[in-house]
Amino acid sequence: MVDPAPPFAEDIEGGGCTLRVARLPVLAAIKVYAATVRAGDRDLPDAVSIMEQFEARGTRRFELDYAAAPELLWETAGAFLLGRDAGFMLDDVTRDRVEQAIRTLLEDPRMGGDHPWGQERAPLLRAFRSGLATHSSSEDAQHEKTCSSLVGRIIDILREEPRSLQRTGTGRRS
């Protein structure tokens, strides 16, 4: 049975109703993975948009030690923090699948420095991957991970049922 109130979701209220939605780090991880298994080009732009905007107005970017990570830039710090937060929320198997998806995406010829697509997206994906790699096994992280099996199941569904999605890029079930 699925927990009706998983800790990786939050309530959004509006129009007289409340909707439970995935937290941005989890949504970004799902979108990165989906970009490698679903037809069309909407998942990766969604993930990149989240990476670009994450913590843009917060103070967490100021708290990072940029000297210790010279590849980390102010422009990619949000993606790094997003990946780090996702790393705390995802179990090991799911995190490994997302990291493999990032490797697959970075191997795409369009991610090269000569292609504008890659110039925009590759640095953010690398920063997100670096953030994922910084996860820890603290009690807080363990608490978040205990409920990440639903995220793993969503990724399993995306992996097992890609044929059921239309190849037109709409992503709607046929």
C-alpha angles and dihedrals in degrees: 000000000000117000106248091216109035114183092235090066130072135199119253115191127201142128092024096301139089122227125194110221134177117263113255096253091055093044091051091050091050091048092050091051093043090054088068098047107032128072119244133041106266104095098061095047088050091051092046091050090053090047093051094049102037112118091353090139098031130088099237092095088063091054095060121104100234092177091061091051108037092177089062115093132185088250092056098037092093090056090049092051090046090053092046091051091047089050090059092050101044127076119236096261094050092044090052090052092051091048090051089050089053091050089051092049093048090053090059109111089229089066090068121114092251094062117076089217091061095042088061101037109031097066091050093048091049091050091048089051091050090052091050089054092057096065117130136204096238118144091256091053091046090053091053092046094054089069098041094090089093089059088050089052091051089053090047089054091050090049098045099042107041090124091061090062119085114253091221091090096250093108092214119139114256 
